[in-house]
Amino acid sequence: MKVESGRPIASAGARRTPGAAAPGFAPETEAPQKTASATGVGGVTALDAVLALQTEEPPARRRARQLQRSSAALDRLEDLEKGLLEGRAPAGLRADLDRLFKAREATGEEALDLVMREIDTRLAVEVAKLDRQLGKI
């Protein structure tokens, strides 16, 4: 096959005039004749970066949340002690202890984390004891 340069490329079909409809097709007269041009799209931020920004929190907030959780855990352990002295544990106590145990996280302060681990150990022991009394083990 011989390739010749310099010849313009022509379309194979018949030439149509702009705005002319194909045979058998008539556009609706109520349709808009012009469409608005699309505006440019801003840069897309990577999803990982957005998620990282959402998950970062100040250490002071995490510390405050864990102090509050530890205080609630100690209160519930005290409720358990009172319940055991009375011969019955308050309803829902086991679920509360388990929820508080599962919500643990490190604060980044070594001394505080050490004390909180001791509280969490006590929570785990008491949940296991309640499970044993209820016959779950």
Number of C-alpha atoms within 10 A of each C-alpha: 3 4 4 6 6 5 6 6 6 7 7 6 6 6 8 9 7 6 7 10 11 9 6 5 8 9 10 8 7 6 7 8 9 6 6 6 6 6 6 6 6 6 6 6 8 8 9 9 9 10 10 10 10 9 8 8 10 8 13 11 11 15 18 12 16 21 15 12 18 21 14 15 23 17 12 19 19 12 15 20 14 14 15 12 10 9 8 11 16 12 9 8 17 20 11 17 22 17 14 19 21 12 12 16 14 15 19 12 10 10 9 14 17 12 12 22 16 11 18 22 13 17 24 17 12 17 19 16 15 17 13 11 10 9 8 9 9
